[in-house]
């Protein structure tokens, strides 16, 4: 009887509520600096001058493009700074999801959203934006990377226009990565394998949201009570 009761209560905990967390956002709170703001948006800024973003490339420290000034006005999306994309891998952006990071739980479902645009010699037939979620062997962003998912934008559909990427549920975490620290990077993916600094673009208003399954508190209390009851019966 006791085993049956416990089995039923354990099954009941599989009916969970869903808890949504914004890991990177470009709203008023600007979680994780999803809009790439800094103290001086009128000039190009390094990664060190831009909060919450880490340089994962090996050759370039320039993070942002000046916006809203003179001939640069055509690059703006919402009059804020934006990330430069370059096909030669000189600009690879990394995020640790804040100072405390985010620990993956099995069943986590991730949504992704951003705007991007081509610029200069962007290859419309091959170039795409690639966003990667990954874990590492030592739970630091500089450890040996194990990609969880690489999500791609569509090919450029309209020259010199901003395009929206809105991919709900682009990754669902599995048991084997539960407990690992999560990291993100994005860069240009050259579909033809040709990398050149001349093929550049822009990215802005990045948002990453996770939906986590959380057992209802009432079910947790009920399960705990049932466990204590079973323990007391066994002692008799």
Number of C-alpha atoms within 10 A of each C-alpha: 7 14 10 9 14 16 12 12 18 15 10 16 18 13 13 14 13 15 12 13 12 17 21 27 21 20 13 6 10 18 19 23 24 26 23 25 21 18 10 12 20 15 14 17 21 17 21 13 16 19 15 20 24 19 20 21 15 10 12 14 17 18 25 26 23 21 22 18 14 7 8 11 12 12 24 18 20 12 13 19 29 29 27 24 30 24 26 20 20 22 27 25 21 23 23 21 22 15 8 8 15 16 15 22 19 15 16 21 21 22 17 20 17 21 19 26 23 27 19 11 13 25 20 15 12 15 26 24 27 17 20 17 20 20 22 17 13 12 17 16 21 12 11 13 16 12 13 18 16 16 17 17 20 15 16 21 13 11 13 16 16 20 19 16 16 14 16 14 14 13 19 17 17 14 10 10 17 15 13 18 22 22 25 22 20 21 25 26 22 22 13 10 10 13 16 15 14 14 21 21 24 22 26 25 24 24 23 22 19 23 18 21 18 15 16 15 12 10 17 15 11 14 20 14 12 16 17 11 12 16 12 10 10 9 6 5
